[in-house]
Amino acid sequence: MTQKPVSNNKLAAICKSKPALLGAALILILIIIAVIWIVVARNPADKNNQNNSDVNFNTKITSPYGIDELMGDFDLNILNNVSFVSVIIEDETAVSHMVAGSTEVAKSFVKAVQKAEKVEPAPAPSTSSKKTIIVFKLSTEEFVIFEANLEENLLLRDNKALRAKESLESLVAAIASAQQ
C-alpha cells in the first residue's frame, strides 16, 4: 500500500492554514486569560472586606450599581456628615428630590431621624402603590436607605421601624420645595 504524494497545491493550503489556526488559538487563549483576570480583579468580596474606621456597622450590601448600603445596627450619629439627602417618590412614575447635606432642610431631616423612636414590633412595609424612599449618602461613600410610610410617620429598614416625632410628610415637602 503506497501513499499518494501530496500535491503542491494541497501542501501550500495546509501550510497557510496552520499559521491562521495558531493565530486563532493564540487569540482565544488571550481572551480566556482576560476574562479570568476581569473576574478575579472585580471580585466584590475584596471590596467588602476593606476596613472602614469612620463607620461602625455590621454588614454592607454592594449593589451592581456600585452603591454600598449600610445594613444592620449602627449609631444614627453617622448621619451627621451626610453629603446629600434624596427623597424618591414612586407612584406611577418616580420623582427624585435631592438637597446638599449642608442645607438646613437636610440637617432637619437628619435630626428627625436621629430623634425617632424605635417601634416594636416593626410593621410590614406599606402595600400602597405610592412609596417614598429616603436616601442619605454618607461622606464615606456609603448609603443609608429608609422606606418612609408618611401616613404612619414611620421609617422602615432591615425589618426595623422608627417613628419620627416630626412630620415626615412636612420634611419631604421641604426637600421637594428646597430643590425647586
Helices and strands as residue ranges (DSSP letters): H 8-41, H 44-48, E 59-62, E 68-71, G 76-81, E 82-90, E 94-100, H 104-115, E 117-119, E 131-138, E 142-149, E 154-157, E 160-163, H 168-179
